[in-house]
Amino acid sequence: MTMAYHSQQGVDTSIARIFNTYGPRMRPSDGRAVPTFVRQALEGKPLTVFGDGSQTRSFLLRGRPHSRARPAGRIR
């Protein structure tokens, strides 16, 4: 659709593919990095790290994390 708009309207367009998204409706066994990492941690299993561990990734939280935020309690 973006390329059609670009061709028809003659304007600059960009396409972004966000690969590492996560959120509250993810399935624990879908094979992506965040659910796998969390599932392994909750099950007390060793965490899978591919390569030598020096790779970096960016993640995008999909959802409304502030909607369920609770005020912090007092520090005593």
N, C-alpha and C positions, 0 to 999 in steps of 0.2 A: 504494500500500500504506500509506503514511504517513497519508493522509487517511482511509482506511478504519479504521485503528487509532484515529485521533483521534475519528472518529464513534462507533465501537463502544465504546471505553473511556472517552471523555470527558476525555482528558488533553490538555494542550498539546503540540503537536508543531511542528517546524520542518523546512523543506526547504532544503537548500543545493545550489546548482548550481555546481560548480567548473569554470570555463571554460578556464583556462590551466594545464592540467596537462602535464607532460612526463616522460619516463623513457626507460630504455634500449631499449625495444621500439618506439619511434616510427619511423614511416616518413619518410624525408627529404623526400618530396614530398607530404605530406598537406595542405599549405596552412595549417597553424597557425603561430603566430608563432615559437616556439622552433626547430622543425625548419627553417623557412625561413631564419631568421637564421643558424643554424649552417651550413646547406648553402651559403648565399651566401658566408659567410666562408671556408669550406673551399675553395670554387671560385674564390676571389679576385675575386668579383663585388661590385659596390656593394651595400651593405645597404639594404633597403627600409625606409623610415620614412614612415608615413602622416601626413598633417596637417603641423603645424609642429614636431613632435617634442616637444611639451610634455605629451602624454598620459602617464599612468602606468598601469602594470599590475602585478598581483600574480600570481606563478607558484607552483605547487605541484609539487614533485618527487615523482613516483610511483615507488617502488622502495625498495631498501635501499642507499643510497649508502655506508654504512659497511662493508658486507660485503666490499668489495674495497679498502678503504683500506689503504695501505701506510705504515709508519712513515717519518717524514721522516728524511733523511740528515743527517749532521753538516755544519754550516756551517764552512768552512775559510777 
